[in-house]
């Protein structure tokens, strides 16, 4: 019995010690180095950046003291959408938006990702930026942050392509989804 307890204590100690080694805490400097590594056009510093990612300007806020990161981009002026589009956005936040969500900031509907900063790694940061861009690009069509669908939408309101007259602020024509 004593050998069993010693073995279990050793295994538990090894597991606990391996957690910090696997988790490389993201911080403002690592975010900035990541942007440079990807050779992204970037303006700003000290946790506040405008980044040209996939032909769209996104805003990235990192705050180490609060351990939060926000990535967002404007989609459309809130006064330009009707009731059915509000419903589509809310439903998309549950079904097709995944980790990014639609939200409001000042007078704009935005595509937004918010997460604890220290828990992110480079892969998750790039995925978050992709989801924000995809969610903004697909407003008015699939309202999706990726090609993954979580659950099944209750309504079949998703259109394949936006009408040219319905293009929104900072939106690429076609509303395609990148993987």
Beta strands, then each sheet from edge to edge (+ up, - down):
strand 1: 41-45
strand 2: 48-53
strand 3: 56-63
strand 4: 68-77
strand 5: 101-105
strand 6: 108-115
sheet 1: 1+ 2- 3+ 4- 6+ 5-
end
